[in-house]
Amino acid sequence: MEHLRPFERRVLAMHTAGTPIDDIAIAFRRSVPHMERVIGWLEIPRSGPAPRRKGRAMERRVLALRSAGLEYDEIAHRFRASPGFIRRIEGLGHLRKAWDLLS
């Protein structure tokens, strides 16, 4: 159920509680055929979102610039951000790399 969107979770909860489809459609201001389609789609198994294997582009770029020897102030100027923000982004980049090594 974690892979479902909030809308889908609420529809599924109402449907499994025995709420008629007409009432579900009224609650979400949708048509009955639409709600029938949504409930039908919920029965199709899906894997959910793919896990993010590498850091975000900004994290990768900050790590590359830091490894090239640039200071936080120089990188912050390039990204129009504060040096503290760049430090936090660098930390997140290192954290993601550690997670990748552990998995």
N, C-alpha and C positions, 0 to 999 in steps of 0.2 A: 504494500500500500504506500510505501515511501516514494515510489516512482510516479505516483499519480499527482496531478496538479490539484490545487486546493478546490477548485470547482468540481473536479471529478470525485475527489474524496467526499465532498458534501453530498453530491448526487448519489454516490454509492451508499453512503451511510443512511440517507433517507430511504433509498430503495430497499436495502436490507432490513430496515426497521418496519417495512410493510406499508410505507406511504404510497398511495396510488400515483401513477405517473401523471395524471391530470393535476394533482396538487403540487407535485414536484415542478411541473412546467409552469404553473402559476407562480410558485415561489421564486423561480429564476427568470420569470418573464420571457419564457421561450415557448415555442410551439410543442405540442405533444409529439409529433413526428421527430422533432429535433432531439427531444429528451430520450425517445426510444433509440435513436441512433447513438447518442452518447452512452446510454446504458449498454447497448450492444458492443460498442467499441471497448468498454471497460472489461469485457470478457476476453478480449484478444490479449494474449501474453506479450509483454514487451520487456526489454532489458533495462530500460531507464537510460539516463544520460551516461555517456562514456566517461570514464575517469580521466581527469586532466593529467597527462603524463609529463608535461614540461611546464615550466613557469610561464607566466604571462609575458608578453613581448617587452613590457617596460622592465620587468624584473630581470629578464635575460640581458637587456641592453645595459641596465645599471650594473649588473655583475660584470659584464664585459668591459665597461668603462672603468670600473674600479680595479679590475685585474690589469688594465692597461696603465694604471697609475694615476688616474685623475682623482682630484679631491672632491669632496662632497659639494663644495661651493661651485666648482666648475660644472659638475653634472646638474646641480640644481638650476643653474642659469640656463642650461640647454633645455631642460624640461619645464622651465618657468614654475618651479616649485621651491619649497624651502629645503635647506640642507637636512633638517630633521626628517622631513618626508622621504627624502632620498635614502637616509639611513634606515628607515623603517622598510622601505621597498627592498633594500639590499638584504635586510634580515629575513624578509619573507622569501626572497629568492634562495637564500641559504637553507631555510627551513624546507622548502619544496625539494631542493636537491637532496637533503637528508632523508626525506620521506621516500624519494625515488630509490635511494641506496638501500633503505630498509625493506622495501617491498619486493 
